[in-house]
Amino acid sequence: MEIRRAIAADAPRLTELALASKAVHGYPPDFIEACKAELSVDPSDLLDESLLAWIVELDGQVAGYAGLSIRSEQAELEALFIDASFVGQGVGRVLWAVVCEASRTRGASTLEIQSDPHAQGFYEAMGATLIGETPSGSIPGRMLPQLRYALSKESDD
């Protein structure tokens, strides 16, 4: 398993991965199309130091990626997507640990997560707490779970 920072050239593959990962949950094609703008990764985003992104590769394939932004003492998980063929192999946990460590290193005390309902259980298993709901940026009227994770000095498992 190799972990590396994402670069601008990775943007098309990360967009493809995000859309495919979302589709695994059984959302219809029109729903995925409505999410396309929000889930697309622009190469310029990966050049901006305000957005940090990492890729996990297994056997030369992109198995997952995570994106993070940090504003003062609060970090926000911008993305965490796993290729369906790598689900259950620890890729999500590895990316979670990378995101938490990067947040701590940059002085954040909390990590905010706007989650797909299908991913809420993962974040809760990682120790995040449901704090409410927030409107979807893609689907008018749809509400998404909003979670918060208190970052500590210890390492995340």
WORAQUI-V640674 format. One line per field, one symbol per residue. ss: DSSP state (H for helix, E for strand, - for the rest). psi: psi as a letter, one per 40 degrees, with the letter a starting at -180 (. if undefined). burial: I if it has 24 or more other ideal C-beta (glycine too) atoms within 12 Angstrom, else O. A space follows every 10 residues. Layout:
# WORAQUI-V640674
ss: ???
psi: ???
burial: ???
This chain:
# WORAQUI-V640674
ss: -EEEE--HHH HHHHHHHHHH HHH-----HH HHHHHHHHH- --HHHHH--- EEEEEEEE-- EEEEEEEEEE E--EEEEEEE EE-HHH---- HHHHHHHHHH HHHHH----E EEEEE-HHHH HHHHH---EE EEEEE----- --EEEEEEEE -------
psi: hhhiiiidee dddddddddd ddddeeiidd ddddedddeh hhdddeehee hhiiihhhfe ihdiiiihih hbehihhdih hhhdeeheee dddddddddd dddddeeiei hihhiideed dddddeeihh eaiiiiedhh ehiihhiihh hidiih.
burial: OOIOIIOOOI IOIIIOIIII IIIOOOIOOO OIOOIOOIII IOOOIIOOOO IIIIIIIOOO OIIIIIIIII OOOOIIIIII IIIOOIOOOO IIIIIIIIII IIIIOIOIOI IIIIIIIOIO OIIOOIIIOO OOOOOIOIIO OOOIIIIIII IOOOOIO
